[in-house]
Amino acid sequence: MLSEQSRRAKDKQLLGLDPRTSVQHCCLEIGGFLYLKQNLLFKQTLGSHKHTLRMQGSDMRALRIFFSYKQLLNPSLPKSLSIPRHVHSAFPLAAEQSSALSDPEPTGTTPRVWSTYSNDRNGGQEKPTGVLADIARSKKKGKEKVSWVCTDCGHSDGQWWGSCRQCNAVGTLKRFSEGESEASVLEAASRSWIPQQARDVRPLRLTDVNRGINQLKWRIPLYGPFGEEVSRVLGGGLVPGSLVLVGGDPGVGKSTLLLQIAALIAEGHDLGRPAPVVYVSGEESVEQIGNRADRMTIGGDELFLYSGTNIEDILKKIQPLSPRVLIVDSIQTVYLNGVTGSAGGLSQVKECTSALLCFAKKTNIPVLLIGHVTKSGEIAGPRVLEHIVDVVLYMEGEKYSSHRLLRSVKNRFGSTDELGVLEMSQSGLQAVLNPSEMFLSEQYSDSDFLAGLAVAVIMDGSRTFLIEIQALCVSGSIDSRQVNGIQGSRADMIISVLMKQASLKLQENAIFLNVVSGVKLTETAGDLAIAAAICSSFLEFPIPNSTAFIGEVGLGGELRTVPRMEKRVNTVAKLGYKICIVPKPAVESLGSQGFEGMEVIGCRNLKEVINTVFRTH
């Protein structure tokens, strides 16, 4: 019969433990390797150590870890027990435990549960990594919403089960929580289809990057009057691999704009053959998009329509098409598996945009997105959305007007000063060849003169526009002024200068100012036209409709020149105007250029303008 000490040494030898190992390590090993078979042996080992075990703090933690591991195997145990953090398991779960322990696992099969160890160099203590470590972290953050997502099928679950309950894959569950960066999910989405072969990424010289690239043919061109308007705003065409965001109020024509762009690119004028383009909508069905395309007389064999909201599904479905451009309508309706929140939420919008940006950069396929706007006119979603994309376009339009303005507020590949003028018709958006027509009132056939009206020449980006200023002076009303489309402080200053420097008695008149078509005049080049319109209404002297005004008014009544004077005057001459009133220094800078029969008259101050324009013929 063996002595008590020999029996204890034999028990430890069976467990593979050193006799000097503490009770805490004994509990850990039993809990990790031979929980079911060695349960009785573990109790005997504890009983033999009763004379030395005094239940110190470390030993109590060891027992708690042991019973917590039992809870992991049997989910019906109370949830108050903590989850083990220093365990390793290589045996099946629940119902398969007894059979798995009695019969060895066949070669080539994968364990159902596992965890790996990593050595902490600082503390020298072994810490678990992998799935069980993620479980421990999720338990620490009790109030944080955690999801476990399968990277193979995308199935999401509220807790970890060891294997995916949808596809039964092992080792594919990843932990995601609200506010964390879902980098692996984004990588999986963009990795679903990458046509380029993998290569080592290293820094390149600037000369090597630009070598062999023809800048004139690098961009994707858009042909026709409509395409030229959009290309001007984009900076000369669509850049390969770019991410473009188009925003605007509901019903302004964002979907119509991108559908027409898709049709132009699908025609492939620059390639000499049609090119595939995919239009994805999360708001309309394929039949609805097709009905709208028929109404706009849009056709083509290479324009593909798809209705879906799953980013990974979209990228997989376009794989066999190898499209030249991908259009998503809209970013607030799509979602990404593994990201918490519903479609349109802050996390979903941000991560979906990041995934599409990664896809565009890796595949060199430009992606065009539609973004909804809030009541304040900003893109719905996080502010970082506009920082992620390469180009941000805003589409503007009055509720009761058919004209649309396409502006660029951010452009990494061109200027943000460009403006496109379009008109909504039954067949879609059409380019406006003469944008000044929308800002000028109709000329009546029975009158060549209109009182209280003056034409100003302004610029928006590189575009020149002629807009009409209307003024009305009503005597008998004191200190009554109404201004639409003009800054109130600017209008008050011009009125005060007319009273002081031009000696007009405007104190006892109610003055109303308006800009035709609801345009907001923010440029100082329209000061002279505002002053001329007020003088025309006050003096009841109409201004010839073939006269235009360019210039800034100073506090002393003097006229000051404005930038790009030559381009403004040329535009006025091309539109058939006969007289152009400008500051005197501008005439000297223009020199002796001919402006197609138009007379350019220079004036030093407002008094000279009044004497020149409002004289008796």
Stockholm file with secondary structure:
# STOCKHOLM 1.0

chainA/1-617         MLSEQSRRAKDKQLLGLDPRTSVQHCCLEIGGFLYLKQNLLFKQTLGSHKHTLRMQGSDMRALRIFFSYKQLLNPSLPKSLSIPRHVHSAFPLAAEQSSALSDPEPTGTTPRVWSTYSNDRNGGQEKPTGVLADIARSKKKGKEKVSWVCTDCGHSDGQWWGSCRQCNAVGTLKRFSEGESEASVLEAASRSWIPQQARDVRPLRLTDVNRGINQLKWRIPLYGPFGEEVSRVLGGGLVPGSLVLVGGDPGVGKSTLLLQIAALIAEGHDLGRPAPVVYVSGEESVEQIGNRADRMTIGGDELFLYSGTNIEDILKKIQPLSPRVLIVDSIQTVYLNGVTGSAGGLSQVKECTSALLCFAKKTNIPVLLIGHVTKSGEIAGPRVLEHIVDVVLYMEGEKYSSHRLLRSVKNRFGSTDELGVLEMSQSGLQAVLNPSEMFLSEQYSDSDFLAGLAVAVIMDGSRTFLIEIQALCVSGSIDSRQVNGIQGSRADMIISVLMKQASLKLQENAIFLNVVSGVKLTETAGDLAIAAAICSSFLEFPIPNSTAFIGEVGLGGELRTVPRMEKRVNTVAKLGYKICIVPKPAVESLGSQGFEGMEVIGCRNLKEVINTVFRTH
#=GR chainA/1-617 SS CCCHHHHHHHHHHHHTCCTTCCHHHHHHHHHHTCTTTTHHHHHHHHHHTTTTCCCCHHHHHHHHHHHHHHHHHCTTSCTTSCCCSSCCCCSCCGGGHHHHHHSCCCTTCCCSSCCEEEECTTTCCEEEESHHHHHHHHHHCTTSCEEEEETTTCCEESSCCSBCTTTCCBSCEEEEETTSCCHHHHHHHHTTCCCSCCCCCCCCCHHHHHTTCCHHHHSBCCCHHHHHHHHHHHTSSBCTTCEEEEEECTTSSHHHHHHHHHHHHHHCTTTTSCCCEEEEESSSCHHHHHHHHHHTTCCCTTEEEEECCBHHHHHHHTTTTCCSEEEEECTTTCBCTTCCSCTTSHHHHHHHHHHHHHHHHHHTCCEEEEECBCTTSSBSSCTHHHHHSSEEEEEECCTTCCEEEEEEEEETTSCSCCEEEEEEETTEEEECSCGGGGGSCCCCTTCSEETTEEEEEEEETTEEEEEEEEEEEEETCCSCEEEESBCHHHHHHHHHHHHHHSCCCCTTEEEEEEEGGGCCBCCGGGHHHHHHHHHHHHHTCCEETTEEECCEECTTSBEECCSSHHHHHHHHHHTTCSEEEEEHHHHHHHTTCCCTTCEEEEESBHHHHHHHHSCCC
#=GC SS_cons         CCCHHHHHHHHHHHHTCCTTCCHHHHHHHHHHTCTTTTHHHHHHHHHHTTTTCCCCHHHHHHHHHHHHHHHHHCTTSCTTSCCCSSCCCCSCCGGGHHHHHHSCCCTTCCCSSCCEEEECTTTCCEEEESHHHHHHHHHHCTTSCEEEEETTTCCEESSCCSBCTTTCCBSCEEEEETTSCCHHHHHHHHTTCCCSCCCCCCCCCHHHHHTTCCHHHHSBCCCHHHHHHHHHHHTSSBCTTCEEEEEECTTSSHHHHHHHHHHHHHHCTTTTSCCCEEEEESSSCHHHHHHHHHHTTCCCTTEEEEECCBHHHHHHHTTTTCCSEEEEECTTTCBCTTCCSCTTSHHHHHHHHHHHHHHHHHHTCCEEEEECBCTTSSBSSCTHHHHHSSEEEEEECCTTCCEEEEEEEEETTSCSCCEEEEEEETTEEEECSCGGGGGSCCCCTTCSEETTEEEEEEEETTEEEEEEEEEEEEETCCSCEEEESBCHHHHHHHHHHHHHHSCCCCTTEEEEEEEGGGCCBCCGGGHHHHHHHHHHHHHTCCEETTEEECCEECTTSBEECCSSHHHHHHHHHHTTCSEEEEEHHHHHHHTTCCCTTCEEEEESBHHHHHHHHSCCC
//
